[in-house]
Amino acid sequence: MKLFDSHCHLYFPQYDADRDAVLARMQEKEMGAVVIGTDFATSTAALALAKQHDFLWASVGLHPTSTEDFDMSKFLHLAQQPKVVAVGECGLDYFRSAKSEEQKERFKKHIELALTLKKTLVIHCREAHDDMLAALSAYSHELAHIPVVMHFFTGSGELAQKYLSLGSYLSFSGPITFTDMYDDSIRICPLDNMLIETDAPFAAPTPYRGKRNEPAYVEYVAQKVAQIKGISVDAVMEYTVANAKKVFKLQQS
């Protein structure tokens, strides 16, 4: 693999008309991706898609803004499938949902599921970083044995350092291409702790801002990281592919 998108949602209806073409563009770039579930139905769809293509893998979980109950037994069965390489996206979101103990408890269940299966934890966190850091710190000993990925990281350099100090990986996405707000975080984040993503179909990078995103566009995220760090695009691609293989324990059939 030459390129890797650590977080996308290829099962969404935005791809129903041309999903095969989107996948073909990925193959042209010799890239892979993790297709991320946001509830039980989409997690099932992510796994089904991953089973059809040897360059795709799946993550299963319940988005923090979902109103669905987290049925541990159902998700455990799904997450045990070999093509499932992570638990999530899960976490805390106080931007679109009210802060609640229920949200925190559901996140803890995801942590415990990831620990049970020894699979990577993919985290969504929006306007809830104090509680997120507290939750991760409470499990710091256990989480030292599985990778933790902060998806769509858009925090300050100071916040980046707090997550890095806990051993987390930071995954950067399209917005870094059209704002310099996250440049410090990118400079601070070691290449060994970095992933890149699209969150497709959302948050397309420049030059596709405002349009539907797709995994192939992750190359523009790599280009921006290279520019900020003053290194080659090839180096960013090599590091992030190697990190993805390590974080998600990838095996291609």
Secondary structure as UniProt FT lines:
FT   STRAND          3..8
FT   TURN            10..11
FT   HELIX           13..15
FT   TURN            16..18
FT   HELIX           19..28
FT   TURN            29..30
FT   STRAND          31..36
FT   HELIX           40..52
FT   TURN            54..55
FT   STRAND          56..60
FT   TURN            64..65
FT   HELIX           72..79
FT   TURN            82..83
FT   STRAND          84..93
FT   TURN            94..96
FT   HELIX           101..117
FT   STRAND          120..126
FT   HELIX           129..138
FT   HELIX           140..143
FT   TURN            144..145
FT   STRAND          148..150
FT   TURN            151..152
FT   HELIX           157..165
FT   TURN            166..167
FT   STRAND          169..172
FT   HELIX           174..177
FT   TURN            181..182
FT   HELIX           183..188
FT   HELIX           191..193
FT   STRAND          194..196
FT   TURN            206..207
FT   TURN            209..210
FT   HELIX           215..217
FT   HELIX           218..229
FT   HELIX           233..248
//
